[in-house]
């Protein structure tokens, strides 16, 4: 296998950084980053572009427009395959061909059936060198909700849990505020901001009356004040703080199909313990985010992370892998995926 040039890895990392900064401004469109480096000028800082809002041009076109005449003969780095269809904007692949770019380095093929390699075919047919797979693992992690949605038609499900070190979400008397500290709660609001919908059970609505809105400093918000869709399994009181909301019921697979049809790329499941158990038991969780507080209730009579029957034997226990572990204030955030 031919090794990837170090400059390609560095430029793709730059493109991912541009994409990350655009996520909350563009979803449910994919958050894509692009960097164009003029020919013969490897130390150029690069003309960067990110997908412009929910209806504007894609990252490649933004970078090309910033480069102007410098696009001719240049190398374009982009985190996702240039599109080849007319959507909210004309095909990006055609714009790249018209610009005179000589080389295109892409992290991932777009699984959207309207693209799915067609963008690469158009570039190659025009004589452009196309390199695919640079920084693919990192880009796939960054674009996981979009990729999952395009491949399955369903949202990428993130289950958020918070508990004491001995796995309790509330004391025997039901008190639970606040188990985690302010930094962890702020981080959880970032999870909400990155999600297109937030889901809780009707029991949680009746008990806690959560608003499920995003509370972040202004500089961390997107370009507008769009809130995630609030979803309740069951019926919510008319005067509930999360109103207006979408009330759904029935099979959880059908719920995910409905949300996928509505364009929800990432669904954040926030509880309670019965709903968390239902998604977990059905194998519908794509990522677990667990906040652990440095506290112990010290008994077996507090409320657990899940409510419902668990594995009958150790051999039947779910086992995944930690994909990220970091300290958030005094608490720990653990990210897990299935093995």
N, C-alpha and C positions, 0 to 999 in steps of 0.2 A: 504493500500500500504506500502510495506517495504521501509523505508527511505534509501537513498543512503549513504553508508559510506563516511565520509568526505574525507578520503584518495583517494577514487575513483574520487570525484569531483576535487580534487587538481591535481591528476595525469592526468586527462583528460584535464584540463586547460593547463598543461605542454605540452601535446600532441598537443593541438591547437596552442600553441605558436610556436612549431617546424614547424607545417604545414604552418603557416602564413609567416614564413621566407622563405619558398620554393616556394611560388606562382609564382613569375615571372620567376622561373627557370624551371618549369614543365608544365605549361599550354600549350596545352589544356588537358593534363592529370589532374586528380584531385590532388589538393595539400593536401596531407594527412600526419598526424604526428602520431608517435608511441613512446611509452615509455614502456620499459620492466623492471620490478622490481623483483630482485631475491627473491626466497622463503625465508621467515624468516628474511628478512632484509628490513623492511618498511621504514627505513630512508636512504636507498641507493638512490643516486641522480638519478638513473635510466639510463639505456642504451637507448639513443634516436635515432630515425631514421625518415627521411623524404624521400618522393619519390625522387629518384636520377635522376634529369634531365628529358629529354623527352623520353629516351629509357632505362634508368637504372632500377635497382630493386626498388620495392615499399617500403614504409616506414617500414612495418612489417619486411621484410627481412633484411633491413639495421640495424634495432634494434637487430634482432636475431643474425646477424653476429657479431655485436659489443659485444653482451653478451657471445657468445661462450657457454661453458659448463654451465654457470650460467642460461641459458634459462630453463633447466630442472626444473620443479616444479614452475616456475615463473608465475607472472601475467603480461599479455600484455595489454596495453591500446592503443586503436587505434581509430581515429576519423571516419573511414568509414569501413564498412564490408570488411574483407579480400576477395580478388577475388577468383573465383573458375574456371577460364578458362585460356587457353593459349592465351596470347596476345603477347606483346613485351617481356614478361617474363613468367615463369611458374606460376601456381596457388599459391598465397600466402597462402591459406588455407592449402595446402599440406605441405608447409614449416613450418607452425606453428605446425601442427600435428607431423611432424618429429622431431621437436626441443624438444618435451617433455614438452612444456608449459602446466600448469595445469588449468589456468583460463584466459579468454579473456574478456575484458570489452570494448564495442564498443558504440560509440555515435549513429551511423546511419546505417540503412540498405542501401545498394547500389541499387538504382532503375534501374541500367543497367540490361537489361533482361538476360544478360549472367551471372549475379550474383544473384540479387534479392532473397536473402535468402539461396542460395545454399552454400555459404561460411559458414554460420552458421550451416547448416545441416551437413556439413563435419566435422566441429569441434565437434559438439555434438555427432556424430556417433563414434568419436574417444574417447569419454569419457571426453572431455574438458568442464568445466563449462563455459557457455557463458552468459554474462549479457549485455543487449542491452538497450540503451536509456539514459545513463549517459551523461549529457551535450548536449542533443540532440538539444535543441533550439539554443544554441551558435554554434554548429557545422553546423547546417542547415543554419544559417546566413553566416558563413564563406564559405561554399561550395555552396551557392545559385546559382551561374552561372552553375556549373557542374550539380547539381540536376535538375535545370530547363531544361537544354539541354537534359538530359537523359529522362526526363518525357515528353517533348513536341517535341523534335527534333529541337527546335529553340534556338537562343541565348537569354540569359538574357539581356534585354534592359535597359540601364541606360541613361536617358536624362539629360544632363548637361545644366544648365541655369545660366546666370550671369546678374545681373541687379542692378540698383540703388534701394534705399529703397522704392521709389514710382513705382517700376516695369518697369523701362525703360532700354533698352539695348543699346540705342544710342540717341544722341541729334538730334534735328530736322535737322541739317545739315549733319547727318550721322556719325559724329565722335563718336568713341566708345572705343578708346584705350587711357588710360586703365581705365575701370570702377572699377575693383578690384585691390587690391595691389599685390605686388610680392609674398607674402606668399600664397595667395589664388591661384595665377597662378601656383605656384610650386605644390600646392596640386592637381590642375587639371591635371598636368602632371603625378602625381601618379595615378590618375584615368585612364589616357591613358595607363600607364605601366601595370596596372592590367587588361586591356581589350585586347581582341584578334583582335578586329577591331574597327575602328573609322569611323563614317559616317557623311557626310555633303551634302548639296544640291549643285547643279551646280551653283546656283546664288551666294552662299557664296564663291565658288572657284573663280568666275569671279570678285567679289567685293573685297575680302580680300586676295586671293591667299595664303591660309594657307598651311604650310608644313605638319601639323598634325603628326610631329615626337615627340618622347619623349625626353625631355630635363631635365635630373635629374643628381645630383651628382653621380659620379662613384660608390660610395659605396651603392647607392640605386638601381642600375640596377641589372638585372639578370646576369647569367654567360656569356651571350653573348649579342650582340647588336641587337637582333631581335626586329623589330619594329612591332606595330600592323598593320594589313591589312588596307589600306586606301580605303574607299568606297565612291563613289560619286553617288548620285541619279541624273542621267542625264549624260551629256557629259562634260568632263573636257578638257580644252585646252591642246594641246600636250606639251606645255612648262610650264604647271602649276607646282608650287613648290611641290605638292603632288604626282606628277608622279614618278614611276608607280603606278597606282591605279586600282581598280576594278570598272567599270562603270555598274550600274544596273538601271532598271526602272520598271514601271508597278506597280502592286498591292504590297503594303508593306508586306502583309503576304507571298507572293511569294518571296520577297526579303529576309525575315527572314528564309524561308525554304532553300533558296540557301545558305545563310551564315551558317545555321545549318549543312547542308550537307558538308560544307567545314571545319567543326570542330570548328567553332567560338562559344565559350562558353559565352563570354560577349561582347556585342556590345555597344559602347559608341556613342550616338547620340549627336553631338555638334552644329547642327544648319544648316541653320539659322532659323528665326522665322517661316517661312512657313513649313519647314520640322519638326520643333518641334511641330507645331500645328497638322500636319498630323499624326504623331505617337500618340500624345495625344488624338486626336479626334477618332482615330481608336481603342483606348484602348490597345495599344501595349507596353506601358511603364511599366516596372516592378519596377523601382526605379527612383525617381526624385532626383537630386542633384542640389540644388539652392544656388548660392553664392550671398549674398546681401551685397552691399557696403554701408557705412554710408554716402551716398550722396543723394541729391534730385535735380532732374531737375526742379521740381516745377511747371510743367504744364501738359497739356494733348496732346502736340504735338510731344513728343518724340516717338521713336519706342518701342513697347511693347515686352514682352517675347514671345508672340505668334502672328502670323499674320493669320487671318482667323476668321470665325464666331464662337463666343463663345456660352455659354448657354444663352437661351432667358430669362430665369427666374432664380431667386436665387435657386428655388427648383431643377433646372436642373444642378446646379454647381457640378463639380467633387469635392468630399471630400475624403481625405485620412487621414493618420495619420503620425505624425512626429516620426521617429524611431531613429533619432540622431540629435542633435543640438550642434554645437561647434564653438568657435571663432577661426578664422584662420587669424593671424595678426590683422588688424583693421576690417576685414570683418567677416561675419557669414556664416557658411556652414549649410544648412538645408537639411536633408535626409528625403524623404517622400516615403511612399508606399500606395497602395490602401487599403481601409478599409477591 
